[in-house]
């Protein structure tokens, strides 16, 4: 693995040198692959207390955690196989570095000593112990990542088409003539390439929907069987090394849960709707639609959210980088002056404390797929760094789901920025489920 990472580092070093200005993602990948935490700096100082050593450990490992968060931030921008492969190599490299950090004598000393101290130091010790127990041997980890990559590649293929043995399962496809004065006649196309979701809605025959759904669920099955069996075996083996009976127990233990407790929760929250999965789309399409929502600009909607959060002593300062000026605290009265469609930074304050910044990226009107997305850039760690979050949204909110998602993403951003701990691993634990590889 080290030889492969060296080759990848050399490749992305050349790529970043050639396209550093045009391709910041390639530059980030090159920097990530070259990153190595200086374990020599973590050498314990005899006159330091364990608490001081924990703070030094936080300072020396913060860059590692920030780079890992930045991988998740850059992932949607990896629009070609080279960049996606680079991010994968970067994640594998960070996983190796994390393993080296938690296996270092200095870290093992902290894991041994911190549980006897008061919070939050004992909590940090427990968290480090959990991370250490979750580490995989290098060979098994390489096998696991290889099997996971094989499944992802098989499922990501987009060249599948719907083909039926029974002609009555083929939907007619309407074509329009270019002459507006001619009547449009439906024509049959027996080799249609139609999305599975659209087919399940349009197809009136249940047995046809069932065949299509089953075929879609078992696509690329031959390529996945060996990989799935390998992943199951490796995870079971890792669970046994940790002292658990199976993978479910091992993965739930870090959350103080058991498979039985999880099953009880799911049983209390779910109900049998008695609808086959291939009939769900049609059932939902038959439900009467709610009244149409009045279109609203994202700017106005966010201003309303900011105003509603004032009783919590939250203030939002808009910074427009293009104009190089600060717009000031927002309110419902000055929404027309402070256009969030032009704002690139929202600075979040709680009383007199700066929580962090939210970088906004309004989407272009001509963008084909407009949705609300949020991603952590940098986790707040008191005494070390302010948090940063990225928020992308369309200029107009045309659906209720967009409004709800914007509320959820903004809430997650504020909660992430408001974390008040001085250790990354404690602040980040509940904010992002994407851990190191």
PECOR-V446837 format. One record per run of one state. SS is the DSSP state (alpha for helix, beta for strand, coil for the rest). FROM is the first residue (numbers start at 1). TO is the last residue. If there is no record, write none. Layout:
((SS:FROM:TO) (SS:FROM:TO))
//
This chain:
((coil:1:1) (alpha:2:18) (coil:19:23) (alpha:24:34) (coil:35:38) (alpha:39:42) (coil:43:49) (alpha:50:77) (coil:78:80) (alpha:81:103) (coil:104:104) (alpha:105:114) (coil:115:120) (alpha:121:133) (coil:134:137) (alpha:138:156) (coil:157:166) (alpha:167:169) (coil:170:172) (beta:173:174) (coil:175:185) (beta:186:187) (coil:188:195) (alpha:196:202) (coil:203:205) (alpha:206:217) (coil:218:220) (alpha:221:241) (coil:242:246) (alpha:247:253) (coil:254:258) (alpha:259:269) (coil:270:276) (alpha:277:286) (coil:287:295) (beta:296:297) (alpha:298:308) (coil:309:309) (alpha:310:312) (coil:313:313) (beta:314:320) (coil:321:324) (beta:325:329) (coil:330:344) (beta:345:350) (coil:351:352) (beta:353:363) (coil:364:372) (beta:373:378) (coil:379:380) (beta:381:381) (coil:382:384) (beta:385:385) (coil:386:386) (beta:387:394) (coil:395:395) (beta:396:397) (coil:398:399) (alpha:400:417) (coil:418:423) (alpha:424:428) (coil:429:437))
//
